[in-house]
Amino acid sequence: MADTPAIVVAHGFTGSVDRPAVRRAARVFSQRAAVITFSFRGHGRSGGRSTVGDREVLDLAAAVAWARALGHSRVVTVGFSMGGSVVLRHGALYTGGAPGRGPRYGPDGFGASDASVRVPERERRTAEHSGAHFGAHAADTSAAAYDAYADAVVSVSAPARWYYRGTAPMRRLHWVVTRPSGRLVGRYGLRTRIATEEWDPVPLSPVAAVPLIAPAPLLLVHGDRDPYFPLDHPRMLADAAGEGAELWLERGMGHAENAADDALLARIAAWATGAPRA
């Protein structure tokens, strides 16, 4: 088991473990690695309500810790769209057990002197209410948090900054998230229960998170026909990450897991597992 890498898949907003695109990604990834899939809070059959990328970092941390509890020594996170922003923030915050990536503490409010991860204190206090179901509240224990780091991070179709409304699909998404009538559509039409509270405080943005991921390898993947986030988003992320990131701009690709074909998913799996790439 220790020699078999694990890929933890973080789906996009309104997705779930049962969605065909997520199942297809898991099938392709399974040709090279063990695969762990789950539904974020408020999505599919998971409890709780979606916070659209904020507290979802706790769900991902629990899944990564579970992968390590199963015996996998190499764990790679692969996220799509909202999940892509979550894996970036997770990679920046959860670094406790990673070689050469000890905790950092400072005036930004991350962690505590005896902690092993750079998790904001508000998230540490509420981890037991994360809605993740990987063991006995895995994200709420120091040992699990210490093991919840990713060895490499893959972010597909992620935004660079929050509150982006520059495209029609993103304006529709903001209506779903912020309006009562939109949340009804989300609940009954998209099987996604959305929290009514605004972010307070606003979580670390993707572009602020990417410089903190190194020295863990980072792969950014984005389609040149993405209707949600234009190419300035992946380029901004790559610039912020510097030499710590690899950027793939995919010709003809749309948005997230629904637009990722089997060939691209196989290339991502090869990168994630360290196999030679064409």
Legacy VTK file of the C-alpha trace (Angstrom):
# vtk DataFile Version 3.0
C-alpha trace
ASCII
DATASET POLYDATA
POINTS 278 float
0.000 0.000 0.000
2.784 2.444 0.883
4.276 2.113 -2.599
0.935 2.878 -4.279
0.285 6.611 -4.718
-3.176 7.945 -3.966
-5.053 10.660 -5.828
-7.743 12.524 -3.899
-10.298 14.075 -6.254
-11.967 17.388 -5.321
-14.965 18.065 -7.549
-16.378 21.386 -8.680
-19.340 23.376 -7.372
-22.648 21.459 -7.814
-20.671 18.284 -8.493
-20.565 15.153 -6.366
-18.978 11.743 -6.202
-21.903 10.340 -8.222
-21.593 12.715 -11.169
-20.538 10.972 -14.407
-17.599 13.342 -14.986
-16.201 12.686 -11.500
-16.644 8.936 -11.904
-14.894 9.091 -15.287
-11.959 11.011 -13.818
-11.677 8.462 -11.018
-11.709 5.617 -13.529
-8.872 7.137 -15.570
-6.833 8.014 -12.494
-7.267 4.489 -11.124
-5.115 3.142 -13.949
-2.096 4.716 -12.228
-3.043 5.207 -8.575
-5.462 4.446 -5.803
-8.277 6.987 -5.991
-10.318 8.568 -3.215
-13.448 10.463 -4.157
-15.942 12.200 -1.896
-18.691 14.803 -2.044
-18.030 18.174 -0.462
-20.423 19.344 2.243
-23.832 20.289 0.873
-23.275 18.357 -2.353
-24.923 15.138 -3.424
-25.541 12.889 -0.432
-23.152 14.708 1.934
-24.597 16.591 4.878
-24.138 20.231 5.754
-24.202 23.201 3.422
-21.741 24.371 0.830
-19.606 27.366 1.692
-18.446 27.545 -1.946
-14.793 26.832 -1.249
-14.258 28.136 2.289
-14.797 25.341 4.848
-14.463 22.740 2.102
-10.731 22.777 2.835
-11.585 20.812 5.996
-13.385 18.152 3.956
-10.367 17.771 1.691
-7.977 17.616 4.644
-10.028 14.801 6.154
-9.906 12.859 2.885
-6.125 13.309 2.574
-5.590 12.235 6.185
-7.755 9.187 5.535
-5.624 8.292 2.496
-2.522 8.364 4.684
-4.310 6.325 7.374
-4.877 3.670 4.705
-1.104 3.472 4.271
-0.420 5.592 1.199
2.889 7.418 1.557
2.346 9.640 -1.511
-0.938 11.552 -1.771
-1.737 13.992 -4.561
-4.780 16.270 -4.621
-6.523 16.973 -7.936
-9.230 19.630 -7.869
-11.588 21.015 -10.488
-13.006 24.572 -10.503
-14.172 25.182 -6.904
-12.245 22.043 -5.977
-9.264 23.537 -7.793
-9.328 26.557 -5.498
-9.721 24.259 -2.485
-6.654 22.165 -3.335
-4.583 25.344 -3.717
-5.603 26.664 -0.323
-5.226 23.230 1.255
-1.724 22.944 -0.209
-0.797 26.290 1.321
-2.272 25.646 4.765
-1.671 21.961 5.460
2.086 21.400 5.446
2.766 19.790 8.816
4.265 16.412 7.918
5.650 17.315 4.507
9.438 17.063 4.111
10.983 20.521 4.150
7.643 22.230 4.710
7.458 22.962 8.415
4.834 25.284 9.868
5.116 29.035 9.487
3.736 31.387 12.083
3.427 35.124 12.030
1.060 38.049 12.321
-1.396 36.609 9.779
-3.198 34.573 12.422
-2.345 31.120 11.112
-2.008 28.293 13.584
-0.653 28.318 17.100
2.757 27.742 18.607
2.130 24.045 19.228
0.358 23.338 15.945
1.828 21.468 13.014
-0.110 23.147 10.205
-0.802 26.694 9.057
-4.553 26.310 9.538
-6.401 29.460 10.558
-7.546 29.223 14.164
-11.203 29.663 13.192
-10.975 26.514 11.050
-9.160 24.536 13.744
-11.904 25.392 16.236
-14.720 24.340 13.915
-13.188 21.261 12.323
-15.396 18.971 14.366
-18.366 20.485 12.541
-16.806 20.075 9.110
-19.385 17.617 7.824
-16.634 15.288 6.595
-17.146 11.632 7.404
-13.658 10.113 7.266
-13.283 8.551 10.687
-13.987 10.274 13.989
-13.729 13.897 12.793
-10.250 13.341 11.371
-9.695 17.026 10.640
-10.240 17.865 14.310
-7.226 15.948 15.611
-3.671 17.248 15.602
-2.311 13.927 14.357
-4.732 13.820 11.433
-4.028 17.449 10.566
-0.301 16.694 10.620
-0.852 13.911 8.073
-3.273 15.901 5.928
-0.673 17.453 3.638
-0.445 16.769 -0.103
2.805 15.685 -1.754
1.757 17.408 -4.982
-1.168 19.571 -6.078
-3.087 19.681 -9.368
-5.590 22.491 -9.909
-7.831 22.420 -12.988
-9.946 25.406 -14.128
-9.523 27.290 -10.852
-10.122 31.007 -10.326
-7.230 33.218 -9.309
-9.327 35.599 -7.225
-12.620 35.622 -5.372
-15.859 37.377 -6.346
-15.122 37.287 -10.073
-18.179 38.292 -12.140
-16.568 38.983 -15.490
-18.387 36.271 -17.442
-22.065 35.399 -17.835
-21.684 31.928 -16.237
-20.049 33.476 -13.172
-22.797 36.077 -12.872
-25.342 33.246 -12.927
-23.330 31.366 -10.299
-23.310 34.405 -8.019
-27.097 34.596 -8.379
-27.391 30.951 -7.318
-25.139 31.504 -4.301
-26.357 34.886 -3.048
-30.104 35.030 -3.790
-32.800 33.055 -1.959
-34.404 32.069 -5.261
-30.993 31.032 -6.575
-30.331 28.854 -3.547
-33.670 27.135 -4.152
-32.534 26.346 -7.679
-29.272 25.064 -6.231
-31.034 22.859 -3.699
-33.721 21.301 -5.879
-32.282 21.655 -9.358
-28.571 21.096 -8.713
-28.684 18.951 -5.545
-26.512 21.507 -3.748
-27.452 23.027 -0.383
-25.759 26.418 -0.018
-25.031 28.254 3.232
-26.650 31.657 3.603
-23.821 33.255 5.590
-21.238 35.407 3.855
-17.559 34.619 4.261
-16.231 36.152 7.480
-13.331 36.485 7.292
-12.674 36.055 3.589
-10.482 32.961 3.113
-7.007 33.053 1.643
-7.392 33.646 -2.099
-5.973 31.219 -4.668
-3.421 33.745 -5.928
-2.247 34.340 -2.356
-2.117 30.607 -1.657
0.018 29.403 -4.556
3.358 30.880 -3.368
2.962 28.930 -0.104
2.643 25.508 -1.772
6.319 25.142 -2.741
8.408 23.075 -2.517
5.542 20.665 -3.240
5.070 20.364 -7.030
2.119 22.295 -8.450
0.380 21.743 -11.789
-2.112 24.305 -13.121
-4.391 23.198 -15.968
-6.767 25.508 -17.814
-8.704 25.436 -21.076
-8.447 28.250 -23.592
-12.228 28.051 -24.085
-13.181 28.143 -20.426
-16.475 30.098 -20.266
-16.131 30.811 -16.536
-12.558 32.013 -16.028
-10.514 33.501 -18.903
-6.814 32.872 -19.322
-5.714 35.745 -17.117
-6.681 33.547 -14.133
-4.237 30.656 -14.723
-1.540 33.072 -15.845
-1.963 35.099 -12.659
-1.685 31.911 -10.594
1.413 30.772 -12.480
3.071 34.160 -12.073
2.357 34.158 -8.341
3.727 30.621 -7.931
6.899 31.404 -9.863
9.171 28.481 -10.614
7.159 26.272 -8.291
4.395 25.680 -10.819
3.882 24.076 -14.211
1.126 25.540 -16.420
-0.755 23.604 -19.095
-3.002 25.717 -21.322
-5.208 23.220 -23.136
-6.371 24.124 -26.625
-10.109 23.704 -27.165
-10.865 22.758 -23.545
-13.825 24.229 -21.699
-14.348 24.165 -17.944
-13.360 21.660 -15.258
-14.091 17.929 -15.051
-16.882 18.025 -17.622
-14.444 19.331 -20.244
-11.421 17.184 -19.361
-11.187 14.289 -21.804
-9.647 10.921 -21.022
-6.341 11.832 -22.673
-5.907 14.915 -20.499
-6.931 13.013 -17.371
-4.339 10.343 -18.188
-1.653 13.014 -18.563
-2.647 14.504 -15.222
-2.459 11.071 -13.586
0.978 10.491 -15.103
2.200 13.841 -13.769
0.690 13.173 -10.364
2.316 9.774 -9.988
5.692 10.900 -11.305
5.528 8.725 -14.394
7.322 9.818 -17.589
5.231 12.247 -19.573
5.069 12.548 -23.324
LINES 1 279
278 0 1 2 3 4 5 6 7 8 9 10 11 12 13 14 15 16 17 18 19 20 21 22 23 24 25 26 27 28 29 30 31 32 33 34 35 36 37 38 39 40 41 42 43 44 45 46 47 48 49 50 51 52 53 54 55 56 57 58 59 60 61 62 63 64 65 66 67 68 69 70 71 72 73 74 75 76 77 78 79 80 81 82 83 84 85 86 87 88 89 90 91 92 93 94 95 96 97 98 99 100 101 102 103 104 105 106 107 108 109 110 111 112 113 114 115 116 117 118 119 120 121 122 123 124 125 126 127 128 129 130 131 132 133 134 135 136 137 138 139 140 141 142 143 144 145 146 147 148 149 150 151 152 153 154 155 156 157 158 159 160 161 162 163 164 165 166 167 168 169 170 171 172 173 174 175 176 177 178 179 180 181 182 183 184 185 186 187 188 189 190 191 192 193 194 195 196 197 198 199 200 201 202 203 204 205 206 207 208 209 210 211 212 213 214 215 216 217 218 219 220 221 222 223 224 225 226 227 228 229 230 231 232 233 234 235 236 237 238 239 240 241 242 243 244 245 246 247 248 249 250 251 252 253 254 255 256 257 258 259 260 261 262 263 264 265 266 267 268 269 270 271 272 273 274 275 276 277
